């Protein structure tokens, strides 16, 4: 089955499965002082050192979490709360208008419950935050800004942000800078130290690691109040028994991704070019979203005029092709993508889009399957739209379950 949703999650690597399976046969809480506990701790610390080496950080800057969402929450909330506690004037949270909901909703929660002033930084038509935009937002009252958060690469349209230039702007005023690098790590050259960021979110399941593994890289001098309370296992910032097998799998996936990064990026760029050329040949009015140059090599995000994204997704799914829409679904109701709207797209374009993302298992066969299917799929979706029919659904039971769960389906 052609799978083109690697931005949501990518298949676990066989080497990761082997590493985690071996770790699961060991006994011991890494916080325990007996022999088994110390052995587990050694494995955790070796994994921490490996991750730090790959990401250009010090081991003490790696704080393990349950994934990207927890790390984003910890960074945005924790840094804000620490900065506000030190100086009550610091209540502004500056984030890009195209952030992942883990950052967007964390900042919104602070505005609702912790007297934060949320400032959404506008983006250009490609989804990039220009440094002068950030500079102008800070200049309104530099002493009031608690934290800035701009993602390294966008999870929907694949646009890569000018992170180092944005960090420079923030640091001119002594403001800590967080970036969600979940989509970038393993495919782009990412260095915590060289970028200058103060906090960086990474996760395992986008790299071929397991679900529920991730980390926040946090500079030693950056204040961050904990969001979880308990044992204080990770620098007194993140409590909870460490997932030793998950941590080992995460480190294994990171090491493999680093060793294969150049080769994989080149192959994904080739496949994406073939995919875009093939789609445009059969659907000439398909519109590419995101920066045409500064974008993730495996991301092809397209809008199809006259179509509903969920209809396209279901029609492709019926043909055995899996991808994502360019919108978010909350409580079973499709909403236009906040990313595309922030980029200036109208609601019709925002609703009529697909995200096709490639990864380490993608092949020419996958690309060809999409190219062969997309013409008839678009034609049928347009007929359904012209007739005023309801969006096409291949599995009503699944739609009902999603509605009951009330979850966003785009990651």
Secondary structure, 3 states (H helix, E strand, C coil): CCECECCCCCCCCHHHHHHHHHHHCCCCCCCCCCHHHHHHHHHHHHHHHHHHHHHCCCHHHEEEECCHHHHHHHHHHHHHHHHHHHCCCCCEEEEECCCCHHHHHHHHHHHHHCCCEEEEECCCCCCCCCHHHHHHHHHCCHHHEEEEECCCECCCCCEECCHHHHHHHHHCCCCEEEEECCCCECCECCCHHHHCCCEEEEECCCCCCCCCCEEEEECCCCCCCCCCCCCCCECCCECCCCCHHHHHHHHHHHHHHHHHHHHHHHHHHHHHHHHHHHHHHHCCCCEECCCCCCECCCEEEEECCCCCHHHHHHHHHHCCCECEECCEEECCEEECCHHHHHCCCCHHHHHCEEEEECCCCCCHHHHHHHHHHHHHHHHHHHHHHHCCCCCCCCCHHHHHHHHHHCCCCCC
